[in-house]
Amino acid sequence: MTDRKIKITVESYEVLLIKRHAALSRSWCASCSKQVTLIDMNDAYAAGLSEEAINRRGETGRIHLIEKAGEPTFICLNSLIQTERR
């Protein structure tokens, strides 16, 4: 009797869709050490991320939250994309 091996490969893809009518903001992300595109929290909520999920990922460093005095909190788009790929 011969042993058989079956290899199953599963691939999945997710799309994060952010609709913007205005120009995207760019700023320095200290965690990435480069200029990045920023999205605001409302765009993240509209894309289906909950406030709890954003805060949890921000606390663990999985996404980079960028806070500037007198402005709303932004999310580094690079870190968000990397998080969604995992």
C-alpha distances in whole Angstrom, upper triangle without the diagonal:
4,7,9,13,16,19,22,26,29,32,36,39,42,46,49,52,55,58,61,65,66,65,63,64,63,64,63,60,60,56,55,58,59,61,58,59,60,59,61,60,61,59,56,57,57,53,52,52,54,56,54,51,54,55,52,51,54,54,51,52,49,52,55,58,62,65,68,72,73,70,67,64,61,58,56,54,52,51,50,48,46,46,45,42,40
4,6,10,13,16,19,23,26,29,33,36,39,43,46,49,52,55,58,62,63,62,59,61,60,60,59,56,57,53,52,55,55,57,55,55,56,56,58,57,58,56,53,54,54,51,49,49,51,54,52,49,51,53,50,48,51,52,48,49,46,49,52,55,58,62,65,68,70,67,64,61,58,54,53,51,49,48,47,45,43,43,41,39,37
4,7,10,13,16,20,23,26,30,33,36,40,43,46,49,52,55,59,60,59,56,58,57,57,56,53,53,50,48,51,52,54,52,52,53,53,55,54,55,52,50,51,51,47,46,46,48,50,48,45,47,49,46,44,48,48,45,45,43,45,49,52,55,58,62,65,66,63,60,57,55,51,50,48,45,44,44,42,39,39,38,35,34
4,7,10,13,16,20,23,26,30,33,36,40,43,46,49,52,55,57,56,53,55,54,54,53,51,51,47,46,49,50,51,49,49,50,50,52,51,52,49,47,48,48,44,43,43,45,48,46,43,45,47,44,42,46,46,43,43,40,43,46,49,52,56,59,63,64,61,58,54,52,48,47,45,43,42,41,39,37,37,35,33,31
4,6,10,13,16,20,23,26,30,33,36,39,43,46,49,52,53,52,50,51,50,51,50,47,47,44,42,45,46,48,45,46,47,46,48,47,48,46,43,44,44,41,40,40,42,44,43,39,41,43,40,39,42,43,39,40,37,39,43,46,49,52,55,59,60,57,54,51,48,45,43,41,39,38,37,35,33,33,32,29,27
4,6,10,13,16,20,23,27,30,33,36,39,42,45,49,50,49,47,48,48,48,48,45,46,42,41,44,44,46,43,43,44,43,46,45,45,43,40,41,41,38,37,37,39,42,40,37,39,41,38,36,40,41,38,38,35,37,41,43,47,50,53,57,58,55,52,48,46,42,41,39,37,36,35,32,31,31,29,26,25
4,7,10,13,17,20,23,27,30,33,36,39,42,46,47,46,43,45,44,45,44,41,42,39,37,40,41,42,39,40,41,40,42,41,42,40,37,38,38,35,34,34,36,39,38,34,36,38,35,33,37,38,35,35,32,34,37,40,43,47,50,53,54,51,48,45,42,39,37,35,33,32,31,29,27,27,26,23,22
4,7,10,13,17,20,24,27,30,33,36,39,42,44,43,41,42,42,43,42,39,40,37,35,39,39,40,37,37,38,37,39,38,39,37,34,35,35,31,30,31,33,36,35,31,33,35,33,31,34,36,33,33,29,31,35,38,41,44,47,51,52,48,45,42,40,36,35,33,31,30,29,26,25,25,23,20,19
4,7,10,13,17,20,23,26,30,33,36,39,40,40,37,39,38,39,39,36,37,34,32,35,35,36,34,34,34,34,36,35,36,33,31,32,32,28,28,28,31,33,32,29,30,33,31,28,32,33,30,30,27,28,32,35,38,41,44,48,49,45,42,39,37,33,32,29,27,27,26,23,22,22,20,17,16
4,7,10,14,17,20,23,26,29,32,36,37,37,34,36,36,37,37,34,35,32,30,34,34,34,32,31,32,31,33,32,33,30,28,29,29,25,24,25,27,30,29,26,27,30,28,26,29,31,28,28,24,26,29,32,35,38,41,45,46,42,39,36,34,30,29,26,25,24,23,20,19,19,17,14,14
4,7,10,14,17,20,23,26,29,32,34,33,31,32,32,33,33,31,33,29,28,31,31,31,28,28,28,28,30,29,30,27,25,26,26,22,22,22,25,28,27,24,25,28,26,24,27,29,26,26,22,23,27,29,32,36,39,42,43,39,36,34,31,27,26,23,22,22,20,17,17,17,14,12,12
4,7,10,13,16,20,23,26,29,31,30,28,30,30,31,31,29,31,28,26,30,29,29,26,25,26,25,27,26,26,24,21,23,22,18,18,19,22,25,24,21,22,25,24,21,24,27,25,24,20,21,25,27,30,33,36,39,40,36,33,31,28,24,24,21,20,19,17,15,15,15,12,10,11
4,7,10,13,16,19,22,26,27,27,24,26,26,28,29,26,29,26,24,28,27,27,23,22,23,21,24,23,24,21,18,20,19,16,16,17,20,23,23,20,20,24,23,20,23,26,24,23,19,19,22,25,27,30,33,37,37,33,30,28,25,22,21,18,17,17,15,12,13,13,10,8,10
4,7,10,13,16,19,23,24,24,22,24,24,26,27,25,27,24,23,26,25,25,21,20,20,18,20,20,20,17,15,16,16,12,12,13,17,20,20,17,17,21,20,18,20,23,22,21,17,17,20,22,24,27,30,34,34,30,27,25,22,19,18,15,15,15,13,10,12,12,8,8,10
4,6,10,12,16,19,21,21,19,21,22,24,25,23,26,24,22,26,24,23,20,17,18,16,18,18,18,14,13,15,13,10,11,13,16,19,20,17,17,21,21,18,21,24,23,22,18,17,20,21,23,26,29,32,32,28,25,23,20,17,17,14,14,15,12,10,12,12,9,10,13
4,7,10,13,16,18,18,16,18,19,21,22,21,24,22,20,24,22,21,17,15,14,12,14,14,14,11,9,11,10,7,9,10,14,16,18,15,14,18,19,16,18,21,21,20,16,15,17,18,20,22,25,28,28,24,21,19,16,14,14,11,12,13,10,8,12,11,8,10,13
4,6,10,13,15,15,14,17,18,21,23,22,25,24,22,25,23,21,18,15,14,12,14,14,13,9,9,11,9,6,9,11,15,17,19,17,16,20,21,19,20,24,24,22,19,17,19,19,21,23,25,28,28,24,21,20,17,15,15,12,14,15,12,11,15,15,12,14,17
4,6,10,12,12,11,13,16,18,21,20,23,23,21,24,22,20,16,13,12,9,11,11,10,6,8,10,8,6,10,11,14,16,19,17,15,19,21,19,19,23,23,22,19,17,18,17,18,20,22,25,24,20,18,17,14,13,14,11,14,15,12,12,16,16,14,16,19
4,7,9,11,11,14,16,20,22,22,26,25,24,26,24,21,18,14,13,11,12,13,11,8,10,12,9,9,12,14,17,18,22,20,18,22,24,22,22,26,27,25,23,20,21,20,20,22,23,26,25,21,19,18,16,15,16,14,17,18,16,15,19,19,17,20,23
4,6,7,8,11,14,17,21,21,25,25,23,25,23,20,16,13,12,10,11,13,11,8,11,13,11,11,15,16,19,20,23,22,19,22,25,23,23,26,28,26,24,20,20,19,19,21,21,24,22,19,17,17,15,15,16,14,17,19,17,17,21,21,20,22,25
4,7,9,12,16,19,22,23,27,28,26,28,25,21,19,15,14,12,13,15,13,11,15,16,14,15,18,20,22,22,26,25,23,26,28,27,26,30,31,29,27,24,23,22,21,22,23,25,23,19,18,19,17,18,19,17,20,22,20,20,24,25,23,25,29
4,6,9,13,16,20,21,25,26,24,25,22,19,17,13,12,11,12,15,13,12,15,17,15,16,20,21,23,23,26,25,23,25,28,26,25,29,30,28,27,23,22,21,19,20,20,22,20,17,16,17,15,16,17,16,19,21,20,20,24,25,24,26,29
4,7,9,13,17,18,22,23,22,22,19,16,14,10,10,10,12,15,15,13,16,18,17,17,21,21,23,23,27,25,22,25,28,25,24,28,29,26,25,22,20,19,18,19,19,21,20,16,16,17,14,15,15,14,17,19,19,19,22,23,23,25,28
4,7,10,14,15,19,19,18,19,16,13,10,7,7,7,9,13,13,11,13,16,15,15,19,19,21,21,24,22,19,22,24,22,21,24,25,23,21,18,17,16,14,16,16,19,18,15,14,14,11,12,11,10,13,16,15,16,19,20,20,22,25
4,7,10,12,16,17,16,16,14,10,8,6,5,7,9,13,14,12,14,17,17,17,20,19,21,21,23,22,19,21,23,21,19,23,24,21,20,17,15,14,12,13,13,16,16,12,12,12,9,10,10,10,13,15,15,16,19,20,20,22,25
4,7,9,13,14,13,13,10,7,5,4,6,9,11,15,16,15,16,19,20,19,22,21,23,22,25,23,20,21,23,21,19,22,23,20,19,16,14,13,11,13,13,16,17,14,14,13,10,11,9,10,11,14,15,16,18,19,20,22,24
4,6,10,12,11,11,8,5,6,7,7,11,12,15,18,17,17,21,22,21,24,22,24,22,24,23,19,20,22,20,17,20,21,18,18,15,12,12,9,11,10,14,15,13,13,12,10,10,9,11,12,13,15,17,18,19,21,23,24
4,6,9,8,7,6,4,6,9,9,13,15,17,20,19,19,22,24,23,25,23,25,23,25,23,20,20,22,19,17,19,20,16,17,14,11,11,9,11,11,15,17,15,15,14,11,11,9,12,12,13,15,17,17,19,21,22,24
4,5,5,6,6,6,6,9,9,12,14,16,19,18,17,21,23,21,23,21,22,21,22,20,17,17,19,16,13,16,16,12,13,11,8,9,7,10,11,15,18,15,15,13,10,9,7,10,9,10,12,14,14,16,18,19,21
4,6,5,7,9,10,13,13,16,17,19,22,21,20,23,26,24,26,23,24,22,23,21,18,18,19,16,14,15,15,12,14,12,9,10,9,11,12,16,19,17,17,15,13,12,10,13,12,12,15,17,16,17,20,21,22
4,6,8,10,10,13,13,16,17,18,22,21,19,22,25,23,24,21,22,21,21,19,16,16,17,14,12,13,12,9,10,9,7,9,10,13,15,18,21,19,18,15,13,12,9,12,10,9,12,14,13,14,17,18,18
4,5,8,8,11,12,15,18,19,22,21,19,23,24,22,24,21,23,22,23,20,18,18,19,15,14,16,15,11,11,10,8,11,11,15,17,20,23,20,20,17,14,12,9,11,8,8,12,13,11,13,16,17,17
4,7,9,13,14,17,19,21,25,23,22,26,27,26,27,25,26,25,26,24,21,21,22,19,17,18,18,14,15,14,11,13,13,15,17,20,23,21,21,18,16,14,11,13,11,12,15,16,15,17,20,20,21
4,6,10,12,16,18,21,23,22,21,25,26,24,27,24,26,26,27,25,21,22,23,20,18,20,20,16,17,15,12,14,13,16,16,20,22,20,20,18,15,14,10,12,10,12,15,15,15,18,20,20,22
4,7,9,13,16,19,21,19,19,23,24,23,25,23,26,25,26,24,21,22,24,21,19,21,21,18,18,15,13,14,12,15,15,19,20,18,18,16,13,13,10,11,10,12,15,15,16,18,20,21,23
4,6,10,13,16,18,16,16,20,20,19,21,20,22,22,23,21,18,20,21,18,16,20,20,16,15,13,11,12,11,14,15,18,20,17,16,14,11,10,6,7,7,9,11,12,13,15,17,18,20
4,7,10,13,15,13,13,17,17,16,19,18,20,20,22,20,17,19,21,18,17,20,21,17,16,13,12,12,11,14,15,18,19,16,15,13,10,9,6,6,7,10,11,11,13,15,16,17,20
4,7,10,12,10,11,14,15,14,17,15,17,17,19,18,14,16,18,16,14,18,19,16,15,12,10,9,8,11,12,16,16,13,11,10,6,6,5,5,9,10,10,12,14,15,16,18,20
4,7,8,6,7,10,11,11,13,12,14,14,17,15,12,15,17,15,14,18,19,17,15,12,11,10,10,12,13,17,16,13,10,9,6,5,7,6,10,11,10,12,14,15,15,18,20
4,6,6,7,9,10,11,13,12,13,12,15,15,11,13,16,15,14,17,19,17,17,13,12,10,10,10,12,15,14,10,7,7,5,6,9,10,13,13,12,14,17,17,17,20,22
4,5,5,6,9,10,11,9,10,8,12,12,9,11,14,13,12,15,17,16,16,12,12,10,11,11,14,16,15,12,8,7,6,7,11,11,15,14,12,15,17,16,16,20,21
4,5,5,6,9,10,10,10,10,13,13,11,13,17,16,16,19,21,20,19,16,16,13,14,15,16,18,17,13,10,10,9,10,14,13,17,17,14,17,20,18,18,21,23
4,5,5,6,9,9,11,11,15,14,12,15,17,16,16,19,21,20,18,15,15,14,15,16,18,20,19,15,12,11,10,10,12,11,15,15,12,14,17,16,15,19,21
4,5,5,7,6,8,9,12,10,8,12,14,13,13,16,18,17,15,12,13,12,14,15,18,20,20,16,13,11,9,8,11,10,13,13,9,12,15,13,12,16,18
4,5,5,5,6,7,10,10,9,12,14,14,14,17,19,19,17,14,16,14,16,17,20,22,21,18,14,13,12,11,14,14,17,16,13,15,18,16,15,18,20
4,5,7,9,11,14,13,12,16,18,17,18,21,22,22,20,17,18,17,19,20,22,24,23,19,16,15,14,13,16,14,18,18,14,16,19,17,15,19,21
4,6,9,12,14,12,12,15,17,16,17,20,21,20,17,15,17,17,18,20,23,25,25,21,18,16,14,13,15,12,15,15,12,12,16,14,12,15,17
4,6,10,12,10,11,14,15,14,16,19,20,20,17,15,18,17,20,21,24,26,26,22,19,17,16,14,16,15,17,16,13,14,16,14,12,16,17
4,7,8,6,7,10,11,11,12,15,16,16,14,12,15,14,17,19,22,24,24,21,17,15,14,12,14,13,16,14,11,13,15,12,11,15,15
4,5,5,6,9,10,11,12,14,16,16,15,13,16,14,17,18,22,24,23,20,17,15,14,13,16,16,18,16,13,16,17,14,14,18,18
4,6,5,6,9,10,10,12,14,15,14,13,14,12,15,16,19,20,20,18,14,12,13,12,15,16,19,16,14,17,18,15,16,19,19
4,5,5,6,9,10,11,12,14,13,13,15,13,17,17,21,22,23,20,17,14,15,14,17,18,20,17,15,18,18,15,16,19,19
4,6,5,6,8,10,11,12,11,10,13,13,16,17,21,23,24,21,18,15,15,13,15,15,17,14,11,14,15,11,12,15,15
4,6,5,6,9,10,10,9,8,10,9,12,14,17,20,20,18,14,11,11,9,12,12,14,12,9,13,14,11,12,15,15
4,6,5,6,9,10,10,9,10,9,12,13,17,19,19,17,14,11,12,11,13,15,17,14,12,16,16,13,15,18,18
4,5,5,6,9,9,9,11,11,15,16,20,22,23,21,18,15,15,13,15,16,17,14,13,16,15,12,14,17,16
4,5,5,6,5,6,8,9,13,15,19,22,23,21,18,14,13,11,12,13,14,10,9,12,12,9,11,14,13
4,5,5,6,5,6,6,10,12,15,18,20,18,15,11,11,9,10,13,13,10,10,13,13,11,13,16,15
4,5,8,8,9,9,12,13,17,19,21,20,17,14,14,13,14,16,17,13,13,17,16,13,16,19,17
4,6,8,9,11,14,16,20,22,24,23,20,17,16,14,14,16,16,12,13,16,14,11,15,16,15
4,5,6,9,12,14,18,21,23,21,19,15,14,11,11,13,13,9,11,13,12,10,13,15,14
4,7,10,13,16,19,23,24,22,20,16,14,11,10,12,11,7,8,10,8,6,10,11,10
4,6,10,13,16,20,21,19,16,12,10,7,7,8,8,5,5,9,8,7,10,12,12
4,6,10,13,16,18,16,14,10,8,6,5,8,9,6,8,11,11,10,13,15,16
4,6,10,13,15,12,10,7,6,5,6,10,11,9,10,13,14,13,15,18,18
4,7,10,12,10,9,6,5,6,7,11,12,11,12,15,16,16,18,21,22
4,7,9,7,7,5,6,9,11,14,16,15,16,19,20,19,21,24,25
4,6,5,7,7,9,12,13,16,18,18,19,22,23,23,25,27,28
4,6,8,9,12,15,17,20,22,21,22,25,26,26,28,31,32
4,7,10,12,16,18,21,23,23,23,26,28,27,29,32,33
4,7,9,12,15,17,20,20,20,23,25,24,26,29,30
4,6,10,13,15,18,18,17,20,22,22,23,26,27
4,7,10,13,15,15,14,17,19,18,20,23,24
4,7,9,12,12,11,14,16,16,17,20,21
4,6,9,8,7,11,12,12,13,16,17
4,6,6,6,9,10,11,13,15,16
4,5,5,6,9,10,11,12,15
4,5,5,6,9,10,11,13
4,5,5,6,9,10,11
4,5,5,6,9,10
4,5,5,6,9
4,5,5,7
4,5,6
4,5
4
